[in-house]
Amino acid sequence: MKFFKSLCYNSSDMGSLTDRQFMFDLRETVSVATKRNWKRLGANNKKERCSTRANKRMSEKTIIPKESFDDIANIPMIENIANIIKTSSYAVDNALFSLGVNLMNRAKVSASNLAYLEKEYDLEIIDELMTMRLPNEGDLLGLVYQCIQTEGEKNIKGSYYTPKKVVQSMVSDIKLKPNDKVLDPCCGSSAFLLNIPNIKPKQIFGSDIDPIAVMISRVNYFLKFPKTTNSPKIYEADFLESLSLLNMQENDFQKNINSNSFDYIITNPPWGAVSTNNHFSSKNILSGEMFSLFLVKSFENLKDGGNMRFLLPQSILNVKTHQDIRKYLLKTTNLKEIRLHPGSFSGVMTQYISLEAEKNKKAASTFTIIDNKNEYRIEKKSLTAQNHFAINTIDSTDREILDKVLSKKKYDLSSSIWALGIVTGNNKEKLFDGPRAGFEPIFTGKEIMPFKLKDAKKYIHYNRSNFQQVAKDEIYRADKKLVYKFISKKLVFSIDDSGQLFLNSANILIPQVPNMSINSVAAFLNSELYQYLHKKMFGEIKILKSSLLALPFIEITAKQDEELSSKVENILQSDREDYPDLQKYIYNLFDIDDYQINHIKGELYGSIN
């Protein structure tokens, strides 16, 4: 049965995609029908669903998603197919559908299902792609599509598909009942849906804003169920779109997706974008973060007793911006499990987590965090009592240490003086690599070490009127101040007693803690104990003022202050980078015993023998 137009194949050997970068715009190489669908769904407007960082969006680099292959030996063949499509200037949807017909013929998909796709897509077949030998891969079309798109295109559309091992870890334990319904509202190539054990065609529901991804999903659906008589309920639509914008096709989507309820909702939503006015909104999500809105709307579409599983950036656990969705998870859903996944996947440097929550009238008082082989039972009330609802891995020993330290709190840094480093407005023009007349050194976060500064690498002419943002002179020129790295997983505080200047990669603190010198405050802030407190209480990759304000300071005697200050002076005069005597002194002030010290060291540095 032949129902597609035919194109001739024009071969061209251009080498591996990993060795070359091609100038390639996906929108220039799709059919008229697909362009029309993209325009209707808003893919060409400013409603970007992923990171808006310009360097990512403009990147022409192509990325091979090695973690998504069944067999990495197939990478050269997939690269070659992507190479052929690019260098021959084939329309991407025509090319991918041609490969899909090839696969469907091999899988003996029924004539009626092929006819369904003929009705849905007015696309042309490329003869050579339809007949070429193809490797055995569970999601071959998805892999080719990922290899064709540039990093910029993936970034704008949020088109980063989930690694195969992660998909399997999130769905392998699901045991569906005959009438259960499963939704993926950002389905991509439907990896989650089609890898659920024993799933049946009638149980599958999906949507995605990318029409090519939806086409791939429908082909993959028929590859898994070649003889099914159920048409796929996988829609080209935006799950978050306002209902007034839905067209006739999306009315069917509205009936089967938006107005439906589900037993399972499993997805990897787009990360890093903020919603537009045309999107679903929630009074619970003040940030407008897209993945948070996907989570809330998905929870609303769950049946009572339903189960929801999301793949999200690890920053959701403790970054202040995401406190709204953490509050929602802890107070509205029955949060069951958070799993930290090691590493990252191709094109995405962010570490990620998967979470599982249920829709129950009575939520459990605890949930589980799984980090590698370690499991932690977390009391929800211990998190809801905090302002930011930060979620960290805290076991019983952590809780004992935190309770002991916090119970001794007498002071904090709330009365201290805070300031940002200089924002020049144009570092290239105003910073110089060497000294010159009328210029002075200026330090950055890179030169900040525990207690002392490295030599400055840059010089600047200090004219306040030439800067975009600048603190008061008396702060920069203070007799003594602390400076700390802003972007850092660790607390790193240097002591400056010579009125130096700092760029905005460093923040300034002039502490005001009763009966405590600046040296002593620096001793606490640079200690192992405070590194541990910051990690367990906040876990940020930025050292935020709000986090520092929450750190506890105890009351010390004049003698203890003198002893601490003296130890710090010895550190400043030496070349040593470790200071065990000072660490032990801080531990003793908080009555931290040897078992707890070993636990803290294990958390900071790994296992301690």
C-alpha distance (Angstrom), angle and dihedral (degrees) to the residues before:
residue distance angle dihedral
M1 . . .
K2 3.81 . .
F3 3.75 115.9 .
F4 3.81 104.9 151.7
K5 3.78 133.3 81.7
S6 3.80 114.4 -109.8
L7 3.80 130.6 -126.6
C8 3.81 129.1 -167.5
Y9 3.80 119.4 -114.4
N10 3.77 118.4 -120.7
S11 3.82 111.2 -166.6
S12 3.78 123.9 -151.0
D13 3.81 126.1 171.2
M14 3.83 107.1 -142.9
G15 3.82 100.1 157.9
S16 3.78 131.8 -118.4
L17 3.78 120.2 -22.4
T18 3.79 88.4 -135.7
D19 3.82 89.2 62.6
R20 3.79 97.6 45.7
Q21 3.80 137.0 46.8
F22 3.79 114.8 -146.5
M23 3.77 125.9 -155.7
F24 3.77 97.2 -126.6
D25 3.79 132.6 157.4
L26 3.79 113.1 -166.5
R27 3.80 92.9 -152.9
E28 3.80 90.2 60.2
T29 3.80 92.1 58.3
V30 3.78 106.8 47.5
S31 3.77 129.8 95.2
V32 3.79 124.1 -94.6
A33 3.80 90.9 -108.1
T34 3.80 92.8 55.6
K35 3.81 92.6 46.3
R36 3.78 88.6 52.5
N37 3.81 90.9 52.0
W38 3.79 92.3 47.8
K39 3.78 90.8 51.3
R40 3.78 91.9 49.4
L41 3.80 92.1 49.8
G42 3.79 92.9 46.2
A43 3.80 99.0 -113.5
N44 3.82 90.2 140.6
N45 3.77 97.4 50.0
K46 3.78 130.1 77.6
K47 3.77 94.8 -83.9
E48 3.79 94.0 111.2
R49 3.75 115.7 174.6
C50 3.75 101.8 -162.0
S51 3.78 139.8 44.5
T52 3.78 115.0 -31.0
R53 3.77 96.2 -156.4
A54 3.80 105.2 134.2
N55 3.79 96.4 -140.0
K56 3.80 91.1 57.8
R57 3.78 95.2 42.8
M58 3.80 92.8 51.0
S59 3.79 96.3 44.1
E60 3.82 115.1 123.2
K61 3.80 92.4 -170.1
T62 3.80 117.8 123.5
I63 3.80 120.0 -143.1
I64 3.80 128.5 -153.7
P65 3.85 108.4 -142.8
K66 3.81 95.5 -143.2
E67 3.80 92.9 171.6
S68 3.83 90.3 63.5
F69 3.82 97.0 58.2
D70 3.78 122.7 101.7
D71 3.81 88.1 -150.7
I72 3.81 121.3 17.3
A73 3.81 88.2 -154.4
N74 3.82 84.9 75.9
I75 3.83 93.2 62.2
P76 3.86 95.1 94.0
M77 3.82 91.6 51.6
I78 3.80 92.9 48.9
E79 3.81 90.1 46.8
N80 3.78 89.6 51.6
I81 3.81 92.4 51.3
A82 3.83 91.1 49.4
N83 3.81 89.0 46.7
I84 3.80 91.7 53.6
I85 3.80 92.3 50.3
K86 3.80 92.9 49.5
T87 3.77 100.8 42.4
S88 3.81 93.2 42.9
S89 3.83 90.5 51.3
Y90 3.78 92.6 -129.5
A91 3.78 117.6 169.6
V92 3.80 103.8 -100.9
D93 3.79 95.9 -133.2
N94 3.83 91.5 48.7
A95 3.79 90.7 49.0
L96 3.79 96.1 46.6
F97 3.77 92.1 45.7
S98 3.79 90.4 50.3
L99 3.79 88.8 54.3
G100 3.80 87.7 46.6
V101 3.81 91.8 54.6
N102 3.80 87.7 49.6
L103 3.79 90.6 54.1
M104 3.81 94.0 42.5
N105 3.80 91.4 52.0
R106 3.81 89.1 50.8
A107 3.83 90.0 49.3
K108 3.83 91.4 46.7
V109 3.80 93.9 -123.8
S110 3.81 109.9 -168.5
A111 3.80 121.2 -96.8
S112 3.80 90.9 -119.3
N113 3.80 91.8 57.1
L114 3.80 91.3 47.8
A115 3.80 87.5 50.3
Y116 3.80 89.6 52.9
L117 3.79 89.8 57.3
E118 3.81 91.2 45.4
K119 3.79 88.3 58.0
E120 3.81 93.0 46.3
Y121 3.81 98.3 46.3
D122 3.79 129.3 40.9
L123 3.79 94.3 -162.3
E124 3.78 136.1 145.1
I125 3.79 124.3 -119.6
I126 3.81 121.6 -130.0
D127 3.81 103.8 -145.1
E128 3.79 98.3 -148.1
L129 3.80 93.5 49.3
M130 3.79 90.7 48.3
T131 3.81 92.4 54.3
M132 3.81 104.6 31.1
R133 3.79 121.2 113.0
L134 3.79 110.7 -97.4
P135 3.82 130.0 -162.5
N136 3.78 121.5 -116.3
E137 3.81 106.7 -99.2
G138 3.78 127.1 150.1
D139 3.82 92.0 -134.3
L140 3.79 104.7 21.9
L141 3.81 95.0 153.5
G142 3.79 91.7 49.9
L143 3.81 90.8 50.7
V144 3.81 93.0 50.0
Y145 3.80 90.7 47.6
Q146 3.81 90.8 51.0
C147 3.80 91.2 49.4
I148 3.82 92.4 49.4
Q149 3.79 97.5 51.3
T150 3.78 121.0 82.3
E151 3.79 121.0 -127.2
G152 3.82 88.6 -107.7
E153 3.80 92.9 55.1
K154 3.80 92.0 47.5
N155 3.78 90.5 48.9
I156 3.81 95.0 51.0
K157 3.81 94.0 46.9
G158 3.79 98.4 35.4
S159 3.80 88.4 -121.7
Y160 3.80 101.0 158.9
Y161 3.79 108.3 131.3
T162 3.79 120.7 -144.1
P163 3.84 118.5 -101.4
K164 3.78 112.7 -104.4
K165 3.82 95.6 -120.9
V166 3.79 90.5 52.2
V167 3.81 91.4 49.7
Q168 3.79 90.9 51.9
S169 3.80 93.5 46.1
M170 3.81 90.3 53.7
V171 3.82 98.2 48.0
S172 3.81 108.5 24.5
D173 3.82 95.1 92.6
I174 3.82 96.1 49.7
K175 3.80 113.9 118.0
L176 3.78 108.5 -168.1
K177 3.77 124.1 -153.3
P178 3.83 116.3 -138.8
N179 3.82 95.0 -100.7
D180 3.81 98.5 39.2
K181 3.80 118.6 125.7
V182 3.81 123.4 -149.1
L183 3.82 125.8 -161.3
D184 3.79 132.8 -168.1
P185 3.84 106.3 -175.2
C186 3.85 92.5 -171.6
C187 3.77 96.1 35.8
G188 3.82 103.0 162.0
S189 3.82 103.6 -180.0
S190 3.84 90.8 -13.0
A191 3.80 96.1 -106.8
F192 3.81 93.0 151.5
L193 3.79 95.2 46.4
L194 3.78 97.2 45.5
N195 3.82 95.7 46.0
I196 3.80 96.9 55.9
P197 3.83 107.6 114.5
N198 3.81 114.6 -102.7
I199 3.80 94.8 -7.2
K200 3.81 115.5 165.6
P201 3.83 126.9 -143.1
K202 3.80 94.7 -111.5
Q203 3.81 90.6 55.8
I204 3.83 95.2 60.2
F205 3.80 123.6 97.4
G206 3.80 126.4 165.0
S207 3.79 147.1 157.0
D208 3.78 138.4 -172.3
I209 3.79 135.4 173.3
D210 3.84 92.1 -134.1
P211 3.84 109.7 85.7
I212 3.80 93.4 -159.4
A213 3.80 90.6 52.7
V214 3.81 89.2 50.8
M215 3.80 90.4 50.7
I216 3.81 89.8 50.9
S217 3.82 90.0 48.2
R218 3.79 92.0 53.2
V219 3.80 92.1 48.6
N220 3.82 90.2 48.0
Y221 3.81 88.9 49.3
F222 3.80 91.1 57.2
L223 3.79 91.9 43.1
K224 3.81 88.6 58.1
F225 3.82 93.7 41.1
P226 3.84 104.4 28.0
K227 3.82 95.8 166.8
T228 3.80 100.0 36.6
T229 3.79 119.3 133.4
N230 3.84 91.4 -155.7
S231 3.80 115.9 98.7
P232 3.82 112.0 -136.6
K233 3.80 116.0 -96.5
I234 3.80 90.8 -148.2
Y235 3.79 112.7 129.7
E236 3.77 138.3 -161.3
A237 3.79 96.8 -131.7
D238 3.78 144.6 106.7
F239 3.80 111.3 -102.1
L240 3.82 90.0 -152.5
E241 3.81 97.3 46.1
S242 3.79 117.9 124.6
L243 3.79 110.7 -103.5
S244 3.80 94.2 -123.0
L245 3.79 89.9 67.6
L246 3.80 95.9 56.8
N247 3.80 118.1 115.2
M248 3.78 129.2 -156.2
Q249 3.78 94.7 -77.9
E250 3.75 89.9 49.5
N251 3.82 91.1 51.1
D252 3.79 85.5 71.2
F253 3.80 86.2 47.0
Q254 3.79 88.5 50.3
K255 3.80 91.9 53.4
N256 3.80 96.8 44.6
I257 3.82 100.1 34.3
N258 3.82 117.3 15.7
S259 3.81 96.3 36.7
N260 3.79 94.3 37.7
S261 3.78 130.5 87.2
F262 3.78 125.9 -139.2
D263 3.77 141.8 -152.7
Y264 3.81 92.4 -146.6
I265 3.81 132.4 21.6
I266 3.80 114.1 -174.6
T267 3.80 124.5 173.0
N268 3.78 151.9 139.5
P269 3.84 101.7 -135.9
P270 3.83 124.6 -162.8
W271 3.80 113.3 -79.4
G272 3.77 129.8 -141.1
A273 3.82 106.6 17.9
V274 3.79 132.2 111.3
S275 3.81 122.1 -132.2
T276 3.80 124.8 -105.5
N277 3.81 126.3 -131.9
N278 3.81 89.6 -97.7
H279 3.78 92.6 64.2
F280 3.77 136.3 92.5
S281 3.79 109.3 -85.9
S282 3.78 133.9 -159.6
K283 3.79 131.9 -161.7
N284 3.80 86.5 -139.9
I285 3.81 94.7 61.4
L286 3.78 111.6 63.8
S287 3.82 94.5 163.6
G288 3.83 93.5 64.2
E289 3.82 87.4 -139.7
M290 3.80 108.5 167.3
F291 3.79 99.1 -137.7
S292 3.82 89.1 50.3
L293 3.81 90.6 53.3
F294 3.81 90.6 47.9
L295 3.79 88.8 52.9
V296 3.81 94.8 49.1
K297 3.81 94.4 45.4
S298 3.80 90.9 46.1
F299 3.80 90.8 51.6
E300 3.80 89.3 51.7
N301 3.82 89.0 53.0
L302 3.80 93.3 52.8
K303 3.78 120.7 104.5
D304 3.79 117.2 -122.3
G305 3.79 103.9 -79.1
G306 3.81 90.3 20.6
N307 3.78 123.3 145.4
M308 3.83 127.2 -130.8
R309 3.82 126.5 -165.4
F310 3.82 123.5 -174.4
L311 3.80 135.1 179.8
L312 3.82 109.1 -144.9
P313 3.82 141.5 163.1
Q314 3.79 113.3 -84.6
S315 3.80 89.1 -121.7
I316 3.81 88.2 79.0
L317 3.80 87.6 77.5
N318 3.77 99.9 64.4
V319 3.82 115.7 -4.9
K320 3.79 110.2 116.6
T321 3.83 93.7 -130.4
H322 3.80 89.7 65.6
Q323 3.78 98.0 49.8
D324 3.82 89.6 107.8
I325 3.81 94.3 61.9
R326 3.82 91.8 42.2
K327 3.80 89.2 54.3
Y328 3.82 89.5 48.8
L329 3.81 92.2 49.8
L330 3.79 93.6 47.8
K331 3.80 98.9 41.4
T332 3.83 105.6 29.0
T333 3.79 107.1 29.9
N334 3.78 130.0 50.3
L335 3.80 95.0 -114.3
K336 3.81 107.2 -157.4
E337 3.78 109.6 170.0
I338 3.80 144.5 4.2
R339 3.79 118.1 -166.6
L340 3.81 121.7 -165.6
H341 3.80 111.4 -145.6
P342 3.82 119.6 -151.2
G343 3.80 120.6 -118.3
S344 3.79 125.8 -9.8
F345 3.80 136.6 -92.5
S346 3.78 133.4 -106.7
G347 3.80 113.3 -60.4
V348 3.81 93.3 2.8
M349 3.81 116.8 90.4
T350 3.81 93.4 179.4
Q351 3.79 116.0 105.2
Y352 3.77 113.4 -126.1
I353 3.78 144.7 -152.5
S354 3.78 136.3 -160.0
L355 3.77 121.2 -139.9
E356 3.76 134.6 -166.8
A357 3.80 125.4 -156.0
E358 3.79 135.4 168.6
K359 3.78 134.9 -149.7
N360 3.79 104.2 -122.7
K361 3.77 131.3 148.4
K362 3.79 89.3 -134.1
A363 3.79 115.0 45.0
A364 3.81 123.9 -157.2
S365 3.80 117.5 -108.3
T366 3.81 93.1 -129.1
F367 3.80 140.0 38.1
T368 3.80 134.3 -166.1
I369 3.80 129.2 -110.8
I370 3.81 114.5 -161.8
D371 3.80 115.4 -161.4
N372 3.81 112.2 175.7
K373 3.81 103.1 -54.3
N374 3.79 95.4 -20.8
E375 3.79 123.3 97.8
Y376 3.79 124.6 -163.3
R377 3.78 128.0 -167.9
I378 3.80 108.0 -144.4
E379 3.79 124.9 -160.6
K380 3.81 107.4 -134.8
K381 3.79 92.7 -150.1
S382 3.82 89.7 61.0
L383 3.82 88.1 60.8
T384 3.79 100.2 39.3
A385 3.80 88.8 56.1
Q386 3.82 89.3 65.7
N387 3.79 122.5 83.4
H388 3.82 95.3 -128.7
F389 3.84 97.7 35.7
A390 3.83 88.7 -134.0
I391 3.80 113.7 -172.4
N392 3.81 117.2 -146.2
T393 3.78 136.2 157.3
I394 3.79 103.7 -90.7
D395 3.81 121.3 165.9
S396 3.78 128.4 -176.4
T397 3.82 93.5 -82.9
D398 3.80 90.7 50.4
R399 3.77 89.5 51.2
E400 3.82 91.8 51.0
I401 3.81 91.3 51.0
L402 3.80 94.4 45.2
D403 3.79 92.3 47.4
K404 3.81 91.2 49.3
V405 3.81 94.0 48.6
L406 3.80 96.5 42.7
S407 3.79 92.3 47.6
K408 3.82 88.7 62.1
K409 3.80 94.5 52.8
K410 3.80 113.4 128.1
Y411 3.82 103.1 152.9
D412 3.78 141.8 18.6
L413 3.82 138.2 -169.8
S414 3.82 96.4 -94.0
S415 3.82 93.6 112.6
S416 3.80 93.2 49.9
I417 3.81 128.7 107.9
W418 3.82 116.4 -109.1
A419 3.78 131.6 -170.6
L420 3.80 142.5 163.8
G421 3.77 124.8 -122.7
I422 3.80 119.7 -107.5
V423 3.80 119.1 -65.6
T424 3.82 102.1 -153.7
G425 3.81 97.1 -173.1
N426 3.80 89.6 -135.6
N427 3.80 118.2 34.2
K428 3.79 93.9 179.0
E429 3.78 92.3 60.8
K430 3.80 100.0 35.9
L431 3.81 104.1 39.5
F432 3.80 124.3 72.1
D433 3.80 131.5 -168.0
G434 3.79 96.7 -134.9
P435 3.81 138.8 37.5
R436 3.79 120.4 -90.6
A437 3.80 137.4 169.5
G438 3.81 113.2 -62.0
F439 3.83 93.0 10.0
E440 3.82 129.6 111.9
P441 3.80 133.8 -165.8
I442 3.81 119.0 -87.4
F443 3.79 122.0 -163.6
T444 3.80 129.6 -142.6
G445 3.78 132.7 -161.7
K446 3.82 89.1 -90.7
E447 3.79 91.6 67.5
I448 3.80 94.9 52.2
M449 3.80 115.3 105.1
P450 3.79 131.0 165.7
F451 3.82 105.9 -65.7
K452 3.83 97.6 -18.3
L453 3.78 142.3 53.4
K454 3.77 129.8 -119.7
D455 3.80 116.7 -132.4
A456 3.81 114.3 -72.5
K457 3.81 117.2 -104.6
K458 3.80 98.1 -165.5
Y459 3.81 137.2 55.1
I460 3.78 131.2 -155.9
H461 3.80 141.3 -175.2
Y462 3.80 103.0 -122.3
N463 3.81 105.4 -135.0
R464 3.80 109.0 146.5
S465 3.81 93.8 -158.2
N466 3.82 90.3 61.2
F467 3.80 95.3 59.1
Q468 3.79 130.1 87.9
Q469 3.80 94.1 -140.9
V470 3.79 129.9 5.9
A471 3.81 137.1 167.9
K472 3.79 126.4 -131.4
D473 3.79 117.4 -67.4
E474 3.78 92.2 -124.7
I475 3.82 89.9 61.3
Y476 3.81 95.2 51.2
R477 3.79 91.6 42.1
A478 3.81 96.6 42.6
D479 3.79 115.5 140.4
K480 3.78 89.0 -118.8
K481 3.80 132.7 4.4
L482 3.78 141.7 157.6
V483 3.80 121.7 -120.8
Y484 3.78 124.5 -167.6
K485 3.78 141.0 -173.4
F486 3.79 112.6 -99.7
I487 3.83 97.9 -162.5
S488 3.77 103.8 51.0
K489 3.79 141.7 109.6
K490 3.80 88.8 -141.7
L491 3.77 134.2 57.1
V492 3.82 106.2 -110.0
F493 3.83 116.3 175.9
S494 3.81 125.7 177.6
I495 3.81 125.2 -166.5
D496 3.82 115.2 -130.0
D497 3.81 117.1 -168.9
S498 3.81 98.4 163.1
G499 3.83 104.2 68.9
Q500 3.81 96.7 -107.1
L501 3.80 126.9 176.2
F502 3.81 123.7 -118.6
L503 3.78 135.8 -164.1
N504 3.79 121.4 -128.7
S505 3.82 92.6 -93.0
A506 3.81 82.4 78.8
N507 3.79 127.4 57.4
I508 3.80 126.2 -153.4
L509 3.78 129.1 -131.6
I510 3.81 127.3 -177.6
P511 3.81 99.3 -172.9
Q512 3.78 123.4 -143.2
V513 3.80 107.3 -167.3
P514 3.82 117.3 149.7
N515 3.81 114.7 -102.9
M516 3.80 91.9 -2.7
S517 3.81 126.4 113.6
I518 3.81 123.4 -144.4
N519 3.81 88.0 -106.7
S520 3.80 91.0 56.5
V521 3.81 93.4 47.0
A522 3.83 88.0 51.3
A523 3.81 89.0 50.7
F524 3.80 91.5 56.7
L525 3.81 95.1 43.1
N526 3.83 94.2 49.1
S527 3.79 94.8 44.2
E528 3.80 126.1 110.8
L529 3.78 89.3 -119.4
Y530 3.80 92.8 58.9
Q531 3.81 92.1 43.7
Y532 3.78 86.2 55.6
L533 3.83 93.1 46.0
H534 3.80 91.7 51.4
K535 3.81 92.2 48.1
K536 3.78 94.8 48.7
M537 3.79 98.2 38.9
F538 3.80 99.2 41.2
G539 3.81 115.5 -1.4
E540 3.80 91.9 -163.2
I541 3.80 124.7 158.9
K542 3.80 86.3 -143.7
I543 3.78 124.5 62.5
L544 3.79 99.6 -128.4
K545 3.79 125.0 -164.6
S546 3.81 89.3 -131.2
S547 3.81 90.0 58.0
L548 3.79 93.7 47.9
L549 3.80 90.2 49.7
A550 3.81 89.3 57.7
L551 3.81 94.4 55.2
P552 3.82 113.5 107.1
F553 3.80 124.1 -119.8
I554 3.77 121.1 -167.9
E555 3.78 131.5 -148.2
I556 3.80 111.8 -96.4
T557 3.80 131.4 -174.9
A558 3.78 125.0 -113.4
K559 3.80 88.5 -107.4
Q560 3.83 92.4 52.7
D561 3.79 90.1 48.5
E562 3.80 90.2 51.1
E563 3.83 91.6 48.7
L564 3.82 93.0 48.1
S565 3.79 92.3 46.8
S566 3.78 91.2 49.8
K567 3.81 91.8 52.1
V568 3.80 89.9 51.8
E569 3.82 91.3 49.8
N570 3.80 88.9 53.7
I571 3.81 89.7 52.3
L572 3.80 91.1 50.4
Q573 3.81 90.6 53.0
S574 3.80 95.2 47.5
D575 3.79 135.3 68.4
R576 3.81 94.1 -133.5
E577 3.78 118.8 122.4
D578 3.81 95.1 -163.4
Y579 3.79 127.5 61.4
P580 3.82 111.1 -175.8
D581 3.80 93.9 168.2
L582 3.80 91.4 59.2
Q583 3.83 92.0 45.3
K584 3.80 90.8 52.4
Y585 3.81 91.3 47.4
I586 3.84 91.3 54.9
Y587 3.80 92.1 46.3
N588 3.80 90.6 51.7
L589 3.80 92.4 51.3
F590 3.83 88.0 60.6
D591 3.84 95.4 38.9
I592 3.82 92.2 -118.4
D593 3.82 107.3 170.4
D594 3.82 127.5 -142.4
Y595 3.81 94.1 -97.9
Q596 3.79 90.9 52.5
I597 3.82 91.6 45.2
N598 3.81 90.2 54.4
H599 3.79 89.2 48.8
I600 3.82 91.2 52.0
K601 3.80 92.0 47.8
G602 3.79 89.9 49.0
E603 3.80 90.6 53.1
L604 3.81 91.9 49.3
Y605 3.79 102.5 37.9
G606 3.80 107.6 14.6
S607 3.80 128.7 -104.2
I608 3.79 115.6 -3.6
N609 3.82 116.1 -148.9
